[in-house]
């Protein structure tokens, strides 16, 4: 098992503030307050105009967040529950990514109004598998950077 400490910005669907922008700023502030190395935000999506839209997508803060997004996406794809809609640049448009100073991603796990996505998202066992896929992507990212940093430190000695 990986020795990674996860810190939750919240553990239920309750805002940290009555003001939406302040709520998002508080979530991002948790990263700095805890000296976190990564920020991962998990959500579900909806599209009122069609129930045909499906899939998961990962928004990244910037290029520094690309490998984190790729690692998580790679593991989510192995679940074969819906299509991978790709990695999207969200660093300028999404407050919670914009306000973070570390590699940050926001994962939209699927569409609630799509029958296939909904059946997966409403099954606790499958949600557990999604959580494990996200965790495995984070572990891959940490191990990749740890090994890379360790190798560079050994070279510089």
N, C-alpha and C positions, 0 to 999 in steps of 0.2 A: 504494500500500500504506500501511496505517496504521502509524504509529510507536508501537506499543504493546508494552511488555515484559511477557511472561508469565513468571511464576515458579511452578514446580511444587512442590507440597507433597511429592509423590512421583511417580516415573515408572514404578513397577511396583506390583503388588498386594501390597506388603510393608508391614506396620504400622511406624509410627514408635516404637511402644512395645508391650510385651507386655500392658499394661493398656489396655483399649479406650477408657476415658474419657481417659486420658493421651494416647493416640494422637490422638484428636479435638482435644484441647486444643493439642497440638503443631502440628497442621495449621492451626488458627485463629491460633496465635501467629506463624506464618510471615507472615501479613498485616501485623501490626504491625512485625515485624522488618524488613520490606522497604518499609514506608511505602506499601503498596498502596492503591489507590483503590477496588477492587472485589475480591470473592471469589466465585469460581464453582467449584462442586464437581460433578463429573460421575459418575454412577452408572448401574447397570442394576438393574431391579427383578425380583421374582419373587412369585408368589402360588400357594401350594401347593394351595389348595382348588379352583382352576379354571384351565384353560388357555385359557379364553375371554376373560379380562381382558387388555386390551392398551392401548397408548398411552403417551405421554410426559406427565410432569407436572413442574411447576417449583415448588419450595418457596422461599418468600421469607422473609427475616429479619423485615422490617417494611415499613411503607408507603414508607419511603425506598428500598427495594429493588424496589418494584412496577414502575417503568419499565424497570429492567434485565431483570426477568423477562418483561415484555411484549415487549421488543425481541427477546430470545432466542426466546421462543415464536413470535413472528411469523415468524421465519426458519426455525424448525424445521417449522412448518406447511407451508411451501412444498415440503418434501421429499415430502409425501403418503405417508408410509410407514405411519403409524398415526394414531390420533385424538389430539387435544390434550385431555388430561384436566384442563387448567386450571392456574391458579396457586393454590397452597395456602399458608396462613400456617403456617410451620414455625419461626418465631423462638423460640418457647418450648419446643418439643418436641425440636428437633434441635440437639444439642450444638455441632456445627461452625458452625451459623448463630448460635446464641445467644452463643457466645464471640467472635464477630467484631464489630468496631466500625465497619465500613464496609458499604455496600450489599452484600448477600450473597444468593446463590441456590444451591440444590442442585437439579440436574437429574436426574431419573430418565428415562433415554432410552427405556425400553421394558421389556417383560416377557420374561425369558428362557424362561419356560415357555409362551409364546404362539408358535405356529408362524410367524405372519407377522412379529412383532417379532423373533423369534430369527433368521429368515433375513436380515433387514436388519442386525441387530446383529453377525452373524457374517461379514459381507461387508466386507473391508477398504476397497474403493472407496466403499461406502455409509457406512462409519464416517468416512471422510475428508470426505464431504459433510456428515455430521452435525457434525463438528468445524468445518467452514467455516461452517455455519449458526450455530453457537454464537458463533464469532468475529465474524461479521457482526452479530449481535445486540449483542455487546459494543462493536463499532466504532460502531454506531448510537447506543448509550448515551453513549459517550465524546464523539462529535461533537455530540450534542444538548446535553450539559452544557457542553462547551467553547464552543459557539456561544452558549448562554444566558449563561454566565459572562462571555464576551467582550462580548456586547451590554450586559450590566449594567455592566461596567467602563467602557465607552464612554459610557454614559448618566450615570454618576456623575462624569465628568471635568468 
